[in-house]
Amino acid sequence: MDLKDQLKNLFPEHTEEEAPSTTNNPSDIWMQDAPILCKYEKRKGKPITILEGYTGATEDFKKLAKEIKTKLSVGGSFKDDKIIIQGDFRDKIMLMLKEKGFHVKRVGG
């Protein structure tokens, strides 16, 4: 007797409910035709990576920024419709965005 059978014996009037999916599917974020620009700059002697050119909702871009920061374990911010990541992570970020289905264009260097 498995766990489900035991629960049915204890609670015969209970019906199973399907849990809503909370995973981030690629369809959760709006995809665009124009490429996202991935730039490299130095500010105060420190390297940063800047992503700009997303034309979807600001909330989607913020979700994307948070996901990038957590996967790379780096700091960053979201200002003026730009994602600013501390460090030079252009290659890793471009690979992550391409896996999600975005078109990415490398700008400068």
MDAnalysis code that builds the backbone (N, CA, C; Angstrom):
import MDAnalysis as mda
import numpy as np

u = mda.Universe.empty(327, n_residues=109, atom_resindex=np.repeat(np.arange(109), 3), trajectory=True)
u.add_TopologyAttr("name", ["N", "CA", "C"] * 109)
u.add_TopologyAttr("resid", np.arange(1, 110))
u.add_TopologyAttr("resname", ["MET", "ASP", "LEU", "LYS", "ASP", "GLN", "LEU", "LYS", "ASN", "LEU", "PHE", "PRO", "GLU", "HIS", "THR", "GLU", "GLU", "GLU", "ALA", "PRO", "SER", "THR", "THR", "ASN", "ASN", "PRO", "SER", "ASP", "ILE", "TRP", "MET", "GLN", "ASP", "ALA", "PRO", "ILE", "LEU", "CYS", "LYS", "TYR", "GLU", "LYS", "ARG", "LYS", "GLY", "LYS", "PRO", "ILE", "THR", "ILE", "LEU", "GLU", "GLY", "TYR", "THR", "GLY", "ALA", "THR", "GLU", "ASP", "PHE", "LYS", "LYS", "LEU", "ALA", "LYS", "GLU", "ILE", "LYS", "THR", "LYS", "LEU", "SER", "VAL", "GLY", "GLY", "SER", "PHE", "LYS", "ASP", "ASP", "LYS", "ILE", "ILE", "ILE", "GLN", "GLY", "ASP", "PHE", "ARG", "ASP", "LYS", "ILE", "MET", "LEU", "MET", "LEU", "LYS", "GLU", "LYS", "GLY", "PHE", "HIS", "VAL", "LYS", "ARG", "VAL", "GLY", "GLY"])
u.atoms.positions = np.array([
    [0.853, -1.174, 0.000],
    [0.000, 0.000, 0.000],
    [0.898, 1.235, 0.000],
    [0.739, 2.045, -1.013],
    [1.573, 3.249, -1.092],
    [0.905, 4.417, -0.356],
    [1.560, 5.543, -0.370],
    [1.111, 6.709, 0.384],
    [-0.255, 7.223, -0.087],
    [-0.499, 7.209, -1.386],
    [-1.783, 7.687, -1.902],
    [-2.940, 6.821, -1.408],
    [-2.722, 5.515, -1.392],
    [-3.774, 4.620, -0.908],
    [-4.047, 4.851, 0.567],
    [-2.978, 5.082, 1.346],
    [-3.157, 5.335, 2.768],
    [-3.933, 6.634, 3.000],
    [-3.614, 7.658, 2.214],
    [-4.315, 8.929, 2.341],
    [-5.784, 8.798, 1.939],
    [-6.075, 7.981, 0.912],
    [-7.468, 7.758, 0.507],
    [-8.256, 7.059, 1.604],
    [-7.598, 6.135, 2.318],
    [-8.264, 5.447, 3.430],
    [-8.549, 6.414, 4.571],
    [-7.623, 7.329, 4.841],
    [-7.804, 8.283, 5.928],
    [-8.819, 9.366, 5.589],
    [-8.792, 9.827, 4.320],
    [-9.656, 10.921, 3.882],
    [-10.414, 10.503, 2.621],
    [-11.479, 9.702, 2.763],
    [-12.171, 9.194, 1.578],
    [-12.911, 10.269, 0.778],
    [-13.324, 11.361, 1.414],
    [-14.082, 12.392, 0.700],
    [-13.188, 13.388, -0.041],
    [-11.866, 13.327, 0.173],
    [-10.948, 14.278, -0.458],
    [-10.710, 13.909, -1.922],
    [-10.729, 14.918, -2.801],
    [-10.391, 14.708, -4.208],
    [-9.065, 15.378, -4.499],
    [-8.306, 14.773, -5.396],
    [-6.979, 15.314, -5.733],
    [-7.110, 16.566, -6.584],
    [-6.263, 17.528, -6.284],
    [-6.205, 18.755, -7.065],
    [-4.862, 18.833, -7.751],
    [-4.876, 19.342, -8.960],
    [-3.611, 19.510, -9.671],
    [-2.979, 20.815, -9.223],
    [-1.698, 20.743, -8.866],
    [-0.971, 21.933, -8.425],
    [-0.607, 22.773, -9.643],
    [-0.771, 24.092, -9.552],
    [-0.373, 24.937, -10.682],
    [1.131, 24.907, -10.869],
    [1.540, 24.940, -12.096],
    [2.967, 24.908, -12.413],
    [3.595, 26.266, -12.132],
    [4.670, 26.270, -11.336],
    [5.344, 27.525, -10.998],
    [6.720, 27.605, -11.632],
    [7.036, 26.719, -12.548],
    [8.346, 26.764, -13.184],
    [8.370, 27.851, -14.237],
    [9.552, 28.359, -14.497],
    [9.708, 29.391, -15.516],
    [9.833, 28.733, -16.877],
    [8.768, 28.751, -17.630],
    [8.804, 28.243, -18.986],
    [9.298, 29.358, -19.896],
    [9.899, 28.998, -21.018],
    [10.306, 30.052, -21.936],
    [9.138, 30.905, -22.408],
    [7.909, 30.369, -22.351],
    [6.746, 31.128, -22.802],
    [6.321, 32.179, -21.780],
    [6.872, 32.128, -20.536],
    [6.532, 33.114, -19.527],
    [7.059, 34.503, -19.888],
    [8.161, 34.549, -20.601],
    [8.795, 35.815, -20.962],
    [8.534, 36.079, -22.438],
    [8.164, 37.315, -22.753],
    [7.844, 37.675, -24.124],
    [9.108, 37.659, -24.982],
    [9.049, 36.974, -26.113],
    [10.171, 36.914, -27.044],
    [10.002, 38.006, -28.090],
    [11.112, 38.551, -28.525],
    [11.074, 39.636, -29.500],
    [11.885, 39.260, -30.716],
    [11.642, 39.973, -31.819],
    [12.371, 39.706, -33.052],
    [13.713, 40.430, -33.075],
    [13.752, 41.654, -32.572],
    [14.994, 42.433, -32.556],
    [15.951, 41.841, -31.524],
    [17.250, 41.886, -31.808],
    [18.208, 41.295, -30.865],
    [18.393, 42.139, -29.603],
    [18.741, 41.464, -28.517],
    [19.131, 42.137, -27.286],
    [20.613, 42.452, -27.422],
    [21.004, 43.678, -27.113],
    [22.391, 44.094, -27.251],
    [23.160, 43.781, -25.973],
    [24.302, 43.143, -26.118],
    [25.147, 42.768, -24.991],
    [26.443, 43.567, -25.101],
    [26.630, 44.547, -24.203],
    [27.786, 45.444, -24.255],
    [28.747, 45.175, -23.106],
    [29.979, 45.591, -23.297],
    [31.002, 45.521, -22.260],
    [31.538, 46.929, -22.037],
    [31.595, 47.338, -20.788],
    [32.139, 48.660, -20.446],
    [32.979, 48.544, -19.190],
    [33.741, 49.589, -18.938],
    [34.449, 49.710, -17.669],
    [33.993, 50.989, -17.012],
    [33.555, 50.864, -15.777],
    [33.149, 52.028, -15.001],
    [33.972, 52.042, -13.724],
    [34.681, 53.144, -13.520],
    [35.568, 53.291, -12.363],
    [36.580, 52.158, -12.305],
    [37.041, 51.718, -13.473],
    [38.053, 50.678, -13.556],
    [37.533, 49.258, -13.422],
    [36.239, 49.087, -13.187],
    [35.656, 47.756, -13.005],
    [34.878, 47.356, -14.264],
    [35.012, 46.101, -14.703],
    [34.264, 45.663, -15.889],
    [32.793, 45.402, -15.561],
    [31.915, 45.773, -16.479],
    [30.485, 45.473, -16.345],
    [29.942, 45.011, -17.696],
    [28.881, 44.259, -17.645],
    [28.173, 43.809, -18.840],
    [26.795, 44.448, -18.826],
    [26.403, 45.037, -19.945],
    [25.119, 45.731, -20.043],
    [24.267, 45.048, -21.103],
    [23.016, 44.747, -20.747],
    [22.042, 44.196, -21.687],
    [20.952, 45.230, -21.900],
    [20.676, 45.544, -23.157],
    [19.626, 46.514, -23.457],
    [18.967, 46.167, -24.772],
    [17.839, 46.803, -25.024],
    [17.135, 46.599, -26.285],
    [15.943, 45.676, -26.170],
    [15.511, 45.329, -24.962],
    [14.334, 44.482, -24.792],
    [13.090, 45.354, -24.913],
    [12.138, 44.933, -25.741],
    [10.959, 45.750, -26.000],
    [9.703, 45.230, -25.314],
    [9.833, 44.185, -24.509],
    [8.674, 43.620, -23.820],
    [8.368, 44.358, -22.533],
    [7.624, 43.698, -21.670],
    [7.231, 44.294, -20.389],
    [8.438, 44.419, -19.469],
    [8.430, 45.465, -18.663],
    [9.528, 45.715, -17.738],
    [9.641, 44.588, -16.719],
    [8.517, 44.044, -16.285],
    [8.531, 42.959, -15.300],
    [9.231, 41.715, -15.849],
    [9.022, 41.414, -17.138],
    [9.697, 40.271, -17.750],
    [11.207, 40.480, -17.765],
    [11.624, 41.708, -18.069],
    [13.056, 42.011, -18.125],
    [13.667, 41.933, -16.729],
    [12.899, 42.335, -15.704],
    [13.377, 42.229, -14.322],
    [13.531, 40.770, -13.907],
    [12.582, 39.915, -14.323],
    [12.687, 38.485, -14.036],
    [13.938, 37.905, -14.686],
    [14.180, 38.326, -15.928],
    [15.352, 37.856, -16.651],
    [16.629, 38.308, -15.953],
    [16.653, 39.543, -15.460],
    [17.818, 40.059, -14.748],
    [18.076, 39.251, -13.490],
    [17.032, 38.946, -12.751],
    [17.192, 38.187, -11.518],
    [17.708, 36.783, -11.812],
    [17.178, 36.170, -12.864],
    [17.609, 34.827, -13.225],
    [19.076, 34.800, -13.627],
    [19.506, 35.790, -14.397],
    [20.913, 35.866, -14.818],
    [21.814, 36.047, -13.606],
    [21.432, 36.948, -12.711],
    [22.249, 37.211, -11.529],
    [22.373, 35.987, -10.635],
    [21.289, 35.244, -10.476],
    [21.352, 34.071, -9.611],
    [22.141, 32.936, -10.252],
    [21.987, 32.741, -11.565],
    [22.724, 31.664, -12.227],
    [24.224, 31.939, -12.257],
    [24.605, 33.198, -12.408],
    [26.027, 33.544, -12.452],
    [26.597, 33.855, -11.073],
    [25.742, 33.981, -10.079],
    [26.145, 34.328, -8.702],
    [26.950, 35.619, -8.663],
    [26.405, 36.632, -9.306],
    [27.060, 37.945, -9.334],
    [26.046, 39.021, -8.963],
    [26.543, 40.198, -8.708],
    [25.682, 41.327, -8.424],
    [25.298, 42.038, -9.707],
    [24.332, 42.916, -9.584],
    [23.897, 43.673, -10.732],
    [22.673, 44.478, -10.385],
    [22.158, 45.177, -11.391],
    [20.978, 45.993, -11.159],
    [20.178, 46.116, -12.440],
    [18.984, 46.690, -12.288],
    [18.111, 46.956, -13.425],
    [17.748, 48.426, -13.365],
    [18.262, 49.207, -14.323],
    [17.986, 50.648, -14.352],
    [17.746, 51.089, -15.790],
    [16.784, 51.980, -15.962],
    [16.517, 52.596, -17.271],
    [16.401, 51.570, -18.394],
    [15.647, 50.498, -18.158],
    [15.459, 49.423, -19.143],
    [16.777, 48.805, -19.589],
    [17.735, 48.720, -18.684],
    [19.013, 48.064, -18.934],
    [19.321, 47.146, -17.762],
    [19.900, 45.988, -18.080],
    [20.403, 45.094, -17.041],
    [21.903, 45.328, -16.950],
    [22.385, 45.631, -15.756],
    [23.808, 45.868, -15.540],
    [24.320, 44.745, -14.641],
    [25.267, 43.962, -15.155],
    [25.849, 42.838, -14.432],
    [27.305, 43.166, -14.115],
    [27.712, 42.928, -12.882],
    [29.090, 43.194, -12.484],
    [29.995, 42.109, -13.051],
    [31.013, 42.522, -13.799],
    [31.972, 41.591, -14.387],
    [31.735, 41.404, -15.872],
    [32.708, 40.772, -16.531],
    [32.627, 40.509, -17.966],
    [32.097, 39.090, -18.178],
    [30.793, 38.969, -18.341],
    [30.140, 37.673, -18.520],
    [29.394, 37.619, -19.837],
    [29.897, 38.315, -20.860],
    [29.178, 38.380, -22.132],
    [28.926, 37.006, -22.728],
    [29.959, 36.155, -22.759],
    [29.807, 34.846, -23.399],
    [28.781, 33.974, -22.679],
    [28.849, 33.940, -21.359],
    [27.911, 33.114, -20.590],
    [26.484, 33.640, -20.705],
    [26.329, 34.956, -20.645],
    [24.996, 35.549, -20.737],
    [24.408, 35.327, -22.120],
    [25.222, 35.500, -23.147],
    [24.731, 35.294, -24.512],
    [24.298, 33.844, -24.714],
    [25.049, 32.905, -24.159],
    [24.689, 31.494, -24.273],
    [23.372, 31.210, -23.545],
    [23.211, 31.776, -22.350],
    [21.968, 31.581, -21.598],
    [20.769, 32.141, -22.354],
    [20.911, 33.337, -22.916],
    [19.799, 33.958, -23.633],
    [19.463, 33.204, -24.915],
    [20.483, 32.681, -25.604],
    [20.227, 31.913, -26.823],
    [19.497, 30.620, -26.499],
    [19.824, 29.993, -25.360],
    [19.115, 28.780, -24.952],
    [17.648, 29.066, -24.655],
    [17.353, 30.296, -24.175],
    [15.971, 30.685, -23.893],
    [15.212, 31.043, -25.171],
    [15.928, 31.281, -26.279],
    [15.269, 31.581, -27.537],
    [15.412, 33.031, -27.985],
    [16.186, 33.833, -27.270],
    [16.379, 35.229, -27.641],
    [17.461, 35.338, -28.729],
    [17.371, 36.427, -29.491],
    [18.434, 36.782, -30.424],
    [19.323, 37.790, -29.687],
    [20.627, 37.507, -29.680],
    [21.542, 38.362, -28.934],
    [22.633, 38.856, -29.877],
    [22.979, 40.130, -29.749],
    [24.006, 40.733, -30.578],
    [25.099, 41.286, -29.678],
    [26.340, 40.912, -29.951],
    [27.480, 41.378, -29.168],
    [27.931, 42.716, -29.733],
    [28.058, 43.716, -28.842],
    [28.422, 45.054, -29.286],
    [29.733, 45.440, -28.585],
    [30.689, 45.870, -29.362],
    [31.959, 46.343, -28.812],
    [32.863, 45.233, -28.346],
    [34.081, 45.233, -28.826],
    [35.122, 44.306, -28.365],
    [34.832, 42.898, -28.651],
])
